[in-house]
Amino acid sequence: MRDTQRGFTLIELMMVIAIVSILATIALPSYQAYVYRAKAVEVIALIDKIRTAIASLQAEVAPVGSVLKVGGNTSANQDSDPGLVYSFKAIQSAQFTPVSGIARSELNLKHLKIHLTVSSGSNPAYMQPGQFKIGLNVDQSHNPLTGQKITPAEVRVATQILLAVHHVMKPATYKDTVSSGGSSVGLYFQL
């Protein structure tokens, strides 16, 4: 008796390739969304840390019903790495005190190409007691490792991370903004 060898026909091979392509088309976006959400967790943890620091500060040092003015670091500060500084709205001076527990270096997530800004008490949109804004921005200036401008692919990834953060944090805000390209998000919180 002769053994017959049998291989795959061209039709069978094409059907397998078509099925694999369909599965990849469905699975890839889901996988990418999962990666963006996983990276967004780090940003959300930092936002929660900022919220806790500002809530503690408001409770400890701000007179009841007063607006706490929070902004970025100034060159006049003696501490070389405070992330946030504060004063009271009523105090019209350049004297700011660092917010304990938040370092400026923490606000710049270089590996994600994202940096955060925190502000309150200086804009009519958030000048009520306990209100503040956390801005999230894609750092398109340069890659901190190479000194080169970051690639369009890195910008897209960072933008998707920002949008994932926005999606998770939006219910906790009283107002939110997203730039037209999604490379900037503003989250407005009320303590």
N, C-alpha and C positions, 0 to 999 in steps of 0.2 A: 504494500500500500504506500502511496505517495503522500508525504505530508505537504499540505498547502500552506504557504505563508500568506497571511492576510494583514494588510496595513489599513491606515485610515484613508478614507476617500477625501477628496478635496471639499466636498459638501460638509462632511462631518467636522473637518478641521475648521472651516469657516463658521460653522454653528458654535463651536467651542469658543472661538475668538470673539464672536458676537456676544455670547453670554458673559464672558469675562469682562468685556468692555462695558456692558450694561451695569454689571456689579461694581466695577471700578468707578463709573460715573456716579452711581448712587453713594458709594462708600466714601469717596475722597472728600466731598464737601462736609460730610458728617465728621470725618476725622479731623479736618482742618478746624471746624468749629470747636471740637473738643480741645484741640491744642490751644486755640485762642482763649477759651474759657479757663484752661489750666494756668496759662500765663497771667490772665487777668486776676487770679486769686491773690497774687503777690501785690498788685496795685490796690486791690480792695482791702487787704490787710493793712497797708500803709494808710489808706484813707480812714480806716477805723481807728488807727493809732492817732492820727491827727485830730479826729473828732473827740477822742477821749482826752487828749491834751488840752484842747480848747474848752471842752466842758469843765474840766478841772480848774482851768485858769479862770473861766467865767465865774465859777462858784467860789473860788478862793479869794480873788483879788478885786473883782469888779463890784462896785456898789450895786445894790439891787435895782434893777430896771435900767442900768446904764449900758451903753454900747461899748463893747470891747473892740478896740482898733487893732487888727492883726495884719501884718504885712511881711514882706520879704526882708531879708537881712540888709542892713545898711553898713557902709564901710566904717561908720563911726563906732560900731560895736567893738568892744574889747575882745569878746569871744570870737575867735576866727571861724567857727563853724556852727553858728546857730542857724537852724532852718527857718525859724519863725521868730519875729519880734513882736512885742505888743506895747500898747499904751492905752490910755482911756481917751475916748472922744473928747471929753471935757478938757483934757490937757493939751494945750496948743504949744507943744515944744517938740524938739527933735530927739528927746530922750526916750529911748526904747529899751525894754528889758527882754532878754531872750526867753522864749517859751521852753521850759525844761522838758527834756525827753524827746525832742525832735531836732535832729541835726540836719543842716543844709544838704549834706551829702546824701542823706536818705531820700530827699525829694527828687534826686536825679537818678532814675533807674537806667543807667547807661546800657546795660546789656539788653534792655527792652527798647531802647531808643525813645524813652518817654521821660518827661519831667513834669513835676507838679508845682503849682503855685497856690498859695493860700492867701486870701485877703478878706477883710471885713471892715466895717466902720468907715469906709472911705468912698463908698459908692451908694447912691440913693436906693439902688436895687436891694442892698443887704445892709441897711443901717439900723435895723431894729436889734434890741438885745437878743443875744444868742444866735444871730444869723451870721453866716459866713459862706464864702465860696471857695471851692477847690477846683482849680483849673487843671486840666490834663492836656498836655501838648505833645505832639510828635516832634522830637528833636531832629530837624532836618538839616541842621547846620553842618555837622560832621560826625564821622564815626570816631568815638573816643579811643578805639584801639589803633586805628590806622591813620587818623588825621584826615581821611578822605571824606567827601560827602557821602552820606549813606545812600545805598542803592534804592531804586524804585521798589524793589521787592521788599527791602527792610521797611520802607515807608508803609507799604501795604500791610505788612504784618503788624506793625505798631498801630496803625489805624484800626485794624480789626480788633486788636486788644482793647483799644479805647472804647470801641463800640460795644464790646462784650462787657466792659466795666459799666458803661452807661446803662446797658440793659439790666444789669443786676442792681445797680444803685439808684436808678430812677425812682422806684417806689419810696425810697427814704428821703427824697428831696421835695422841697416846695416849689422848685423851679429848676429847669435844666435847659442847656443849650448845646447844640451840635453844629459845628461849622459845615459849610456846604460839602466840603470834601471829607468830612469826618476826622480830620487831623487835629481837631481841637474840640474838647468837651468841657462844659462848665456845669458843675453840680452845686446847687445852692441848698445849704442845710439849715435847719432850725433845731437848736438844742431843746 
